[in-house]
Amino acid sequence: MKKTLLAAALMAGFAGVAHAETSVTLYGILDAGIGYQKVKGSEGYGQSTNPTAINSKRTGLINGIQSGNRWGLKGSEDLGDGLRAVFVLESGFDLGTGNSAQGGRLFGRQATLGLAGDSWGQLDFGRQTNITSKYLSAIADPFGGGFDQANIGGAFTSANTVRYDNMVMYQTPNFSGFQFGVGYSFNGDGKQSWDKDLPLVGGGTANSKDFNKQAITTGLRYANGPVGVTVTYDQIRKRGLNPATIGGQPAATYNGAQDTTVKSWNIGGSYDFEVVKAYLAFGQTRNGLFEGQSYGELNQQATLGKGLKVNSYLVGLSAPVGAGTIMGSWTMADPSSAPDSFANSTGPWELKKQHTFSLGYSHPLSKRTNVYAIGSYAKNVYFMPDAKSTLIGVGLRHQF
């Protein structure tokens, strides 16, 4: 009798799973290979007589190069009259170690819940990428926003897979190739702060809601036939406020010179001539960077803040070669104006144009599995006069 009841319970459970599969999908990407990475140079902009010298290289396992490793759940429920409830929960991880990515978040790549309709579009709530990362990378980058330092985000930092917490985003349906999107984040990184006054270290008060980094993202794209064009805009407001304590009580420190709003606009396009596809992009970023590209141990983005002006460029090509595709691009980030902090301290200061030259190839083994090769060289990384990064690798990617 007990065995019969157990069997009945198991059958009921499996039936529930089968029903769920009609609206919930488990998916993911696994990407790994063998590669060589080298970073060399001196951190700094000429102001120090003894800059930190870096000369590091690594040969071995690489992972998440073409596409970041991930698994996720997505689904929808028909609510009637063309309305659907939709959700996405997506988790990133390092295939080499099994550790979570995106700062250890469980669903750091995306965590959204929303409503969608064929006639009016989609409204999502939660953590996800900004509009520029969705639109500009898809249309104006031969590497599709992937392949590590080869991707468009090395020069166009607002397109470097920028993710915001606490986001509300709306996107229209596709109208004959046109689509518009806009999003607002109440705090781009972390939980929203409560609206309350806190004592400042040294006297005075500050409102804790000013800890929040409000962000706006918007864009328009057109993709129809061989033509693709997009225009995007992003901004994130940062305050010179940091949490602290006074005698164990909540307080804050404040540096008004760090108050700034980082802004970026970009335009990009592509045209498919069938034998070759051409890509072009131009953009401007003001008062800092959005999401800096990782270049091993080289990291100077924190010093590049208020007053910095960067003009960004991309020229790229892709072409079918047999069953596969070859891709190539040149990107440049030109610092036309130095941060204010440079003028307020002793120099001499020197900012250089960052150039990245990349070549890649992808060959499908099936609908879900492909092999790839990538070679990319960047010089004047983060505009540092003596900073270089080289990446060479071959890999295997599987989508499920």
CORFEN-V719900 format. One record per pair of residues at least 24 apart in sequence whose ideal C-beta (glycine too) atoms are under 10 Angstrom apart, sorted by the first residue. I is the first residue (numbers start at 0). J is the second residue. If there is no record, write none. Layout:
BEGIN
I,J + I,J
END
This chain:
BEGIN
19,74 + 20,74 + 21,74 + 21,76 + 22,73 + 22,74 + 22,75 + 22,76 + 22,77 + 22,83 + 22,84 + 22,85 + 23,72 + 23,73 + 23,74 + 23,75 + 23,76 + 23,86 + 24,71 + 24,72 + 24,73 + 24,74 + 24,75 + 24,87 + 25,70 + 25,71 + 25,72 + 25,73 + 25,74 + 25,399 + 26,69 + 26,70 + 26,71 + 26,72 + 26,73 + 26,87 + 26,89 + 26,398 + 26,399 + 27,68 + 27,69 + 27,70 + 27,71 + 27,72 + 27,89 + 27,90 + 27,92 + 27,397 + 27,398 + 27,399 + 28,63 + 28,65 + 28,66 + 28,67 + 28,68 + 28,69 + 28,70 + 28,71 + 28,91 + 28,94 + 28,367 + 28,396 + 28,397 + 28,398 + 28,399 + 29,62 + 29,63 + 29,66 + 29,68 + 29,69 + 29,70 + 29,92 + 29,94 + 29,368 + 29,395 + 29,396 + 29,397 + 29,398 + 29,399 + 30,61 + 30,62 + 30,63 + 30,64 + 30,65 + 30,66 + 30,67 + 30,68 + 30,69 + 30,94 + 30,145 + 30,369 + 30,371 + 30,394 + 30,395 + 30,396 + 30,397 + 30,398 + 31,60 + 31,61 + 31,62 + 31,63 + 31,64 + 31,68 + 31,94 + 31,95 + 31,392 + 31,394 + 31,395 + 31,396 + 31,397 + 32,60 + 32,61 + 32,62 + 32,63 + 32,64 + 32,65 + 32,370 + 32,371 + 32,372 + 32,373 + 32,392 + 32,393 + 32,394 + 32,395 + 32,396 + 33,58 + 33,59 + 33,60 + 33,61 + 33,391 + 33,392 + 33,393 + 33,394 + 33,395 + 34,58 + 34,59 + 34,60 + 34,61 + 34,62 + 34,64 + 34,147 + 34,372 + 34,373 + 34,374 + 34,390 + 34,391 + 34,392 + 34,393 + 34,394 + 35,59 + 35,61 + 35,374 + 35,389 + 35,390 + 35,391 + 35,392 + 36,61 + 36,147 + 36,148 + 36,294 + 36,295 + 36,375 + 36,388 + 36,389 + 36,390 + 36,391 + 36,392 + 37,295 + 37,376 + 37,387 + 37,388 + 37,389 + 37,390 + 37,391 + 38,294 + 38,295 + 38,296 + 38,297 + 38,298 + 38,377 + 38,380 + 38,386 + 38,387 + 38,388 + 38,389 + 38,390 + 39,295 + 39,296 + 39,297 + 39,380 + 39,385 + 39,386 + 39,387 + 39,388 + 39,389 + 40,294 + 40,296 + 40,297 + 40,378 + 40,379 + 40,380 + 40,381 + 40,383 + 40,384 + 40,385 + 40,386 + 40,387 + 40,388 + 41,297 + 41,383 + 41,384 + 41,385 + 41,386 + 42,296 + 42,297 + 42,298 + 42,299 + 42,302 + 42,380 + 42,381 + 42,383 + 42,385 + 42,386 + 43,299 + 43,302 + 43,348 + 43,349 + 43,383 + 43,384 + 43,385 + 43,386 + 44,299 + 44,302 + 44,303 + 44,334 + 44,337 + 44,338 + 44,341 + 44,346 + 44,347 + 44,348 + 44,349 + 44,350 + 44,351 + 44,381 + 44,382 + 44,383 + 44,384 + 44,385 + 45,346 + 45,347 + 45,348 + 45,349 + 45,350 + 45,351 + 45,383 + 45,384 + 45,385 + 46,341 + 46,344 + 46,345 + 46,346 + 46,347 + 46,348 + 46,349 + 50,383 + 50,384 + 50,385 + 51,296 + 51,297 + 52,385 + 53,294 + 53,295 + 53,296 + 53,297 + 53,298 + 53,385 + 53,386 + 53,387 + 54,296 + 55,295 + 55,296 + 55,297 + 56,295 + 56,389 + 57,295 + 58,391 + 58,392 + 59,95 + 60,94 + 60,95 + 60,96 + 60,392 + 60,394 + 61,94 + 61,95 + 61,147 + 61,373 + 61,390 + 61,391 + 61,392 + 61,393 + 61,394 + 62,92 + 62,93 + 62,94 + 62,95 + 62,96 + 62,392 + 62,394 + 62,396 + 63,91 + 63,92 + 63,93 + 63,94 + 63,95 + 63,100 + 63,145 + 63,147 + 63,394 + 63,396 + 64,145 + 64,146 + 64,147 + 64,148 + 64,149 + 64,359 + 64,371 + 64,373 + 64,375 + 64,390 + 64,392 + 64,393 + 64,394 + 64,396 + 65,142 + 65,143 + 65,145 + 65,146 + 65,147 + 65,149 + 65,150 + 65,359 + 65,361 + 65,369 + 65,370 + 65,371 + 65,373 + 65,392 + 65,394 + 65,395 + 65,396 + 66,143 + 66,144 + 66,145 + 66,146 + 66,371 + 66,394 + 66,396 + 66,398 + 67,91 + 67,92 + 67,93 + 67,94 + 67,100 + 67,101 + 67,108 + 67,145 + 67,147 + 67,160 + 68,92 + 68,93 + 68,94 + 68,95 + 68,97 + 68,100 + 68,108 + 68,396 + 69,100 + 69,101 + 69,106 + 69,107 + 69,108 + 69,109 + 69,398 + 70,108 + 70,399 + 71,106 + 71,108 + 71,109 + 71,110 + 72,106 + 73,109 + 73,111 + 75,113 + 75,114 + 75,115 + 78,114 + 78,115 + 78,116 + 80,116 + 80,118 + 81,115 + 81,116 + 81,117 + 81,118 + 81,119 + 82,114 + 82,115 + 82,116 + 82,117 + 82,118 + 82,119 + 83,113 + 83,114 + 83,115 + 83,116 + 83,117 + 83,121 + 84,112 + 84,113 + 84,114 + 84,115 + 85,111 + 85,112 + 85,113 + 85,114 + 85,115 + 85,121 + 85,122 + 85,123 + 86,110 + 86,111 + 86,112 + 86,113 + 86,123 + 86,124 + 86,125 + 87,111 + 87,112 + 87,113 + 87,123 + 87,125 + 87,126 + 87,127 + 88,112 + 88,125 + 89,126 + 89,127 + 91,162 + 101,126 + 101,160 + 101,162 + 102,188 + 102,189 + 104,162 + 104,164 + 107,162 + 107,164 + 108,160 + 108,162 + 109,162 + 109,166 + 110,162 + 110,164 + 110,166 + 111,166 + 111,167 + 111,168 + 113,167 + 113,168 + 113,169 + 113,170 + 115,170 + 115,172 + 116,172 + 117,172 + 118,172 + 119,169 + 119,171 + 119,172 + 120,169 + 120,170 + 120,171 + 120,172 + 120,173 + 120,174 + 120,178 + 120,179 + 120,180 + 121,168 + 121,169 + 121,170 + 121,171 + 121,172 + 121,180 + 122,167 + 122,168 + 122,169 + 122,170 + 123,166 + 123,167 + 123,168 + 123,169 + 123,170 + 123,182 + 124,165 + 124,166 + 124,167 + 124,168 + 125,163 + 125,164 + 125,165 + 125,166 + 125,167 + 125,168 + 126,162 + 126,163 + 126,164 + 126,165 + 126,166 + 126,184 + 126,187 + 127,162 + 127,163 + 127,164 + 127,166 + 127,168 + 127,182 + 127,184 + 128,158 + 128,159 + 128,160 + 128,161 + 128,162 + 128,163 + 128,166 + 128,168 + 128,182 + 128,216 + 128,290 + 129,157 + 129,158 + 129,159 + 129,160 + 129,161 + 129,162 + 129,163 + 129,166 + 129,168 + 129,180 + 129,182 + 129,184 + 129,187 + 129,214 + 129,215 + 129,216 + 129,217 + 129,218 + 129,231 + 129,233 + 129,235 + 129,263 + 129,289 + 129,290 + 130,157 + 130,158 + 130,161 + 130,168 + 130,170 + 130,179 + 130,180 + 130,181 + 130,182 + 130,215 + 130,216 + 130,217 + 130,218 + 130,219 + 130,220 + 130,229 + 130,231 + 130,232 + 130,233 + 131,155 + 131,156 + 131,157 + 131,158 + 131,159 + 131,160 + 131,161 + 131,180 + 131,216 + 131,217 + 131,218 + 131,229 + 131,230 + 131,231 + 131,232 + 131,233 + 131,263 + 131,264 + 131,265 + 131,267 + 131,282 + 131,289 + 132,157 + 132,158 + 132,159 + 132,160 + 132,161 + 132,162 + 132,216 + 132,218 + 132,231 + 132,233 + 132,289 + 132,290 + 133,158 + 133,160 + 133,161 + 133,168 + 133,170 + 133,178 + 133,180 + 133,182 + 133,216 + 133,218 + 133,220 + 133,229 + 133,231 + 134,158 + 134,170 + 134,178 + 134,179 + 134,180 + 134,216 + 134,217 + 134,218 + 134,219 + 134,220 + 134,222 + 134,227 + 134,228 + 134,229 + 134,230 + 134,231 + 134,265 + 134,267 + 135,218 + 135,220 + 135,229 + 135,230 + 135,231 + 135,265 + 135,266 + 135,267 + 135,268 + 135,280 + 135,282 + 135,313 + 136,160 + 136,229 + 136,267 + 136,280 + 137,220 + 137,222 + 137,227 + 137,229 + 137,267 + 137,269 + 138,220 + 138,221 + 138,222 + 138,226 + 138,227 + 138,228 + 138,229 + 138,231 + 138,267 + 138,268 + 138,269 + 138,278 + 138,280 + 139,220 + 139,227 + 139,228 + 139,229 + 139,231 + 139,265 + 139,266 + 139,267 + 139,268 + 139,269 + 139,278 + 139,279 + 139,280 + 139,281 + 139,282 + 139,313 + 139,315 + 139,328 + 140,267 + 140,269 + 140,278 + 140,280 + 140,313 + 140,315 + 140,317 + 140,326 + 140,328 + 140,330 + 141,269 + 141,276 + 141,277 + 141,278 + 141,313 + 141,314 + 141,315 + 141,316 + 141,317 + 141,318 + 141,324 + 141,325 + 141,326 + 141,327 + 141,328 + 141,357 + 141,359 + 142,278 + 142,315 + 142,317 + 142,326 + 142,327 + 142,328 + 142,357 + 142,359 + 142,361 + 142,373 + 142,375 + 143,317 + 143,326 + 143,361 + 145,359 + 145,361 + 145,371 + 145,373 + 145,396 + 146,326 + 146,328 + 146,357 + 146,359 + 146,361 + 146,371 + 146,373 + 146,374 + 146,375 + 146,390 + 146,392 + 146,394 + 147,292 + 147,293 + 147,294 + 147,357 + 147,373 + 147,375 + 147,388 + 147,390 + 147,392 + 148,292 + 148,293 + 148,294 + 148,295 + 148,330 + 148,355 + 148,357 + 148,373 + 148,375 + 148,376 + 148,377 + 148,380 + 148,388 + 148,389 + 148,390 + 149,292 + 149,315 + 149,326 + 149,327 + 149,328 + 149,330 + 149,355 + 149,356 + 149,357 + 149,358 + 149,359 + 149,373 + 149,374 + 149,375 + 149,376 + 149,377 + 149,390 + 150,292 + 150,328 + 150,330 + 150,355 + 150,357 + 150,375 + 151,265 + 151,267 + 151,278 + 151,280 + 151,282 + 151,292 + 151,311 + 151,313 + 151,315 + 151,328 + 151,330 + 151,355 + 152,289 + 152,290 + 152,291 + 152,292 + 152,330 + 153,291 + 153,292 + 153,293 + 153,294 + 153,311 + 153,313 + 153,328 + 153,330 + 153,331 + 153,332 + 153,353 + 153,354 + 153,355 + 153,357 + 153,375 + 153,377 + 153,380 + 153,388 + 154,280 + 154,282 + 154,284 + 154,292 + 154,309 + 154,310 + 154,311 + 154,312 + 154,313 + 154,328 + 154,329 + 154,330 + 154,331 + 154,332 + 154,333 + 154,352 + 154,353 + 154,354 + 154,355 + 154,377 + 155,231 + 155,263 + 155,265 + 155,267 + 155,280 + 155,281 + 155,282 + 155,283 + 155,284 + 155,289 + 155,309 + 155,311 + 155,312 + 155,313 + 155,330 + 155,332 + 156,233 + 156,261 + 156,263 + 156,282 + 156,284 + 156,287 + 156,288 + 156,289 + 156,290 + 156,291 + 156,292 + 156,300 + 156,303 + 156,309 + 156,311 + 156,332 + 157,216 + 157,231 + 157,232 + 157,233 + 157,234 + 157,235 + 157,261 + 157,262 + 157,263 + 157,264 + 157,265 + 157,282 + 157,284 + 157,288 + 157,289 + 157,290 + 157,311 + 158,231 + 158,233 + 158,263 + 158,265 + 158,267 + 158,280 + 158,282 + 158,289 + 158,290 + 158,311 + 158,313 + 159,288 + 159,289 + 159,290 + 159,291 + 159,292 + 159,293 + 160,290 + 160,292 + 161,187 + 161,214 + 161,216 + 161,233 + 161,235 + 161,263 + 161,289 + 161,290 + 162,187 + 162,188 + 162,290 + 163,187 + 163,188 + 163,212 + 163,213 + 163,214 + 163,215 + 163,216 + 163,233 + 163,235 + 164,188 + 164,189 + 164,190 + 164,191 + 164,212 + 164,214 + 165,189 + 165,190 + 165,191 + 165,211 + 165,212 + 165,213 + 165,214 + 166,214 + 166,216 + 168,216 + 168,217 + 169,217 + 170,218 + 171,219 + 173,220 + 173,221 + 173,222 + 173,223 + 174,221 + 175,221 + 175,223 + 176,220 + 176,221 + 176,222 + 176,223 + 176,224 + 176,226 + 176,227 + 176,228 + 177,219 + 177,220 + 177,221 + 177,222 + 177,223 + 177,228 + 178,218 + 178,219 + 178,220 + 178,221 + 178,222 + 178,229 + 179,217 + 179,218 + 179,219 + 179,220 + 180,216 + 180,217 + 180,218 + 180,219 + 180,220 + 180,231 + 181,215 + 181,216 + 181,217 + 181,218 + 181,219 + 181,232 + 182,214 + 182,215 + 182,216 + 182,217 + 182,218 + 182,233 + 183,213 + 183,214 + 183,215 + 183,216 + 183,217 + 184,211 + 184,212 + 184,213 + 184,214 + 184,215 + 184,216 + 184,235 + 185,211 + 185,212 + 185,213 + 185,214 + 186,210 + 186,211 + 186,212 + 186,213 + 186,214 + 187,211 + 187,212 + 187,213 + 187,214 + 187,216 + 187,235 + 187,236 + 187,237 + 187,289 + 188,212 + 188,214 + 188,235 + 188,237 + 192,240 + 192,242 + 193,249 + 195,249 + 196,251 + 197,240 + 197,242 + 197,243 + 197,245 + 197,248 + 197,249 + 197,250 + 197,251 + 197,253 + 198,243 + 198,244 + 198,245 + 198,248 + 198,249 + 198,250 + 198,251 + 199,240 + 199,243 + 199,245 + 199,250 + 199,251 + 199,252 + 199,253 + 200,241 + 200,243 + 200,244 + 200,245 + 200,250 + 200,251 + 200,252 + 200,253 + 201,245 + 201,250 + 201,252 + 201,253 + 203,251 + 203,253 + 204,250 + 204,251 + 204,253 + 205,238 + 205,239 + 205,240 + 205,250 + 205,251 + 205,252 + 205,253 + 206,238 + 206,240 + 206,251 + 207,240 + 207,242 + 207,249 + 207,251 + 208,238 + 208,240 + 209,236 + 209,238 + 209,239 + 209,240 + 209,251 + 209,253 + 209,258 + 210,238 + 210,240 + 210,241 + 210,242 + 210,251 + 211,236 + 211,237 + 211,238 + 211,240 + 212,236 + 212,237 + 212,238 + 212,261 + 213,237 + 213,238 + 213,260 + 214,260 + 214,261 + 214,289 + 215,260 + 215,262 + 216,263 + 217,264 + 218,264 + 218,265 + 220,267 + 220,268 + 221,268 + 222,268 + 222,269 + 224,270 + 224,271 + 225,269 + 225,270 + 225,271 + 225,272 + 225,273 + 225,276 + 226,268 + 226,269 + 226,270 + 226,271 + 227,267 + 227,268 + 227,269 + 227,270 + 227,271 + 227,276 + 227,278 + 228,266 + 228,267 + 228,268 + 228,269 + 228,270 + 228,279 + 229,265 + 229,266 + 229,267 + 229,268 + 229,269 + 229,280 + 230,264 + 230,265 + 230,266 + 230,267 + 230,268 + 230,282 + 231,263 + 231,264 + 231,265 + 231,266 + 231,267 + 231,282 + 232,262 + 232,263 + 232,264 + 232,265 + 232,282 + 233,261 + 233,262 + 233,263 + 233,264 + 233,265 + 233,282 + 233,284 + 233,289 + 234,260 + 234,261 + 234,262 + 234,263 + 234,264 + 234,285 + 234,286 + 234,289 + 235,259 + 235,260 + 235,261 + 235,262 + 235,263 + 235,286 + 235,287 + 235,289 + 236,260 + 236,261 + 236,262 + 237,261 + 237,286 + 237,287 + 237,304 + 237,305 + 239,305 + 256,304 + 256,305 + 256,339 + 256,340 + 256,343 + 257,304 + 257,305 + 257,340 + 258,305 + 259,285 + 259,286 + 259,287 + 259,304 + 259,305 + 259,306 + 259,307 + 259,338 + 259,339 + 260,285 + 260,286 + 260,287 + 260,305 + 261,285 + 261,286 + 261,287 + 261,288 + 261,289 + 261,304 + 261,305 + 261,307 + 262,286 + 262,287 + 262,289 + 263,287 + 263,288 + 263,289 + 263,309 + 263,311 + 265,311 + 265,313 + 267,313 + 267,315 + 269,315 + 269,316 + 269,317 + 271,317 + 272,316 + 272,318 + 273,318 + 273,319 + 274,318 + 274,319 + 275,316 + 275,317 + 275,318 + 275,319 + 275,325 + 276,315 + 276,316 + 276,317 + 276,318 + 276,319 + 276,324 + 276,326 + 277,314 + 277,315 + 277,316 + 277,317 + 277,318 + 278,313 + 278,314 + 278,315 + 278,316 + 278,317 + 278,326 + 278,327 + 278,328 + 279,312 + 279,313 + 279,314 + 279,315 + 280,311 + 280,312 + 280,313 + 280,314 + 280,315 + 280,328 + 280,330 + 281,310 + 281,311 + 281,312 + 281,313 + 282,309 + 282,310 + 282,311 + 282,312 + 282,313 + 282,332 + 283,308 + 283,309 + 283,310 + 283,311 + 283,333 + 283,335 + 284,308 + 284,309 + 284,310 + 284,311 + 284,332 + 284,334 + 285,309 + 285,335 + 285,336 + 286,336 + 286,338 + 286,339 + 287,338 + 288,332 + 288,381 + 291,380 + 291,381 + 292,332 + 292,353 + 292,355 + 292,377 + 292,380 + 292,381 + 292,388 + 293,388 + 294,377 + 294,380 + 294,381 + 294,383 + 294,386 + 294,387 + 294,388 + 294,389 + 294,390 + 295,380 + 295,388 + 295,389 + 295,390 + 296,388 + 297,377 + 297,380 + 297,381 + 297,383 + 297,386 + 297,387 + 297,388 + 298,380 + 298,381 + 299,380 + 299,381 + 299,382 + 299,383 + 299,386 + 300,381 + 300,382 + 301,381 + 302,338 + 302,340 + 302,341 + 302,381 + 303,334 + 303,337 + 303,338 + 303,340 + 303,341 + 303,350 + 303,381 + 303,382 + 304,338 + 304,339 + 304,340 + 305,338 + 305,339 + 305,340 + 306,336 + 306,337 + 306,338 + 306,339 + 306,340 + 306,341 + 306,342 + 306,343 + 307,334 + 307,335 + 307,336 + 307,337 + 307,338 + 307,339 + 307,340 + 307,341 + 307,350 + 307,382 + 308,333 + 308,334 + 308,335 + 308,336 + 308,337 + 308,338 + 309,333 + 309,334 + 309,335 + 309,336 + 309,350 + 309,352 + 309,353 + 309,382 + 310,334 + 310,335 + 310,336 + 310,352 + 311,353 + 312,352 + 312,354 + 313,355 + 315,357 + 317,359 + 317,361 + 320,360 + 320,361 + 320,362 + 321,362 + 322,361 + 322,362 + 322,363 + 322,364 + 322,369 + 323,360 + 323,361 + 323,362 + 323,363 + 323,369 + 323,370 + 323,371 + 323,372 + 324,359 + 324,360 + 324,361 + 324,362 + 324,363 + 324,369 + 324,371 + 325,358 + 325,359 + 325,360 + 325,361 + 325,362 + 325,372 + 326,357 + 326,358 + 326,359 + 326,360 + 326,361 + 326,371 + 326,373 + 327,356 + 327,357 + 327,358 + 327,359 + 327,360 + 327,374 + 328,355 + 328,356 + 328,357 + 328,358 + 328,359 + 328,375 + 329,354 + 329,355 + 329,356 + 329,357 + 330,354 + 330,355 + 330,356 + 330,357 + 330,377 + 331,355 + 331,379 + 332,377 + 332,379 + 332,380 + 332,381 + 332,382 + 333,382 + 334,379 + 334,381 + 334,382 + 337,382 + 349,379 + 349,382 + 349,383 + 349,384 + 349,385 + 350,379 + 350,381 + 350,382 + 350,383 + 350,384 + 351,378 + 351,379 + 351,380 + 351,381 + 351,382 + 351,383 + 351,384 + 351,385 + 351,386 + 352,378 + 352,379 + 352,382 + 353,377 + 353,378 + 353,379 + 353,380 + 353,381 + 353,382 + 353,383 + 353,386 + 354,378 + 354,379 + 354,380 + 355,379 + 355,380 + 355,388 + 357,390 + 359,392 + 360,393 + 361,394 + 361,396 + 363,396 + 364,395 + 364,396 + 364,397 + 365,397 + 365,398 + 366,398 + 367,396 + 367,397 + 367,398 + 367,399 + 368,395 + 368,396 + 368,397 + 368,398 + 368,399 + 369,394 + 369,395 + 369,396 + 369,397 + 369,398 + 370,394 + 370,395 + 370,396 + 371,395 + 371,396
END
